[in-house]
Amino acid sequence: MKNAVNETNTPETPALVKTIGKTTYIVNVHFSETARETVADKLKRLISTDSELREG
């Protein structure tokens, strides 16, 4: 499984690897160069929207 991570990822595309039981999950991270909001702004917006939906 390590070969798959090494072949598909470069230093510019980090991956999160998590093994649960006998299954290994590989999540590649991609960043948009044209994004108009920061990750922090996006998380705040998502949390705010989610909490409003749960209250309503």
N, C-alpha and C positions, 0 to 999 in steps of 0.2 A: 504494500500500500504506500510506502514511502516514495517509491518510484513515481507514482501518479502525482503526488504533491510536487516532487522535484521537476517533473516534466512539464506540468501545466502552470506553474507559478514562477514568477521572477521576483526580484526584490521589490519591484513596483506594485505587485499584486499580492498582498498578504493573504494568508488563508488561516482560518480557524479550524482546528482539528479536534474532534471530540469523539471518544469511543464510549458507546453505551452497550454493555453486553458484548456480543460478538460483531456488532456493527460499528464501523467507523464512518463518521460524517465529516465531510470536508466542505467548508463554506468559504468561497472566494469573496473577497471584498473589492468592490469597485467604487471609485470616486468620480463624480462628474466635475469636469473642469469648468462647466458653464452654470453650475448651481448658483441660485440666487440667495439661498439661505444656508447658514452654517449648520453643522450637525446639532449643535446645542439648540439653535432656534427651531429646527425640525422636531427634536425631541420634546421641547416645551410645547409646541403646537400639538403634537400627537397626544401627549399626556393631558393637556387641557381639553382637547376635543373628546378624548375617552372619558374623562371625569364628568364632563357635561352630559354625555350620552348616558352614563350610569346613573346620574342624579335625576335626569328627566324621565 
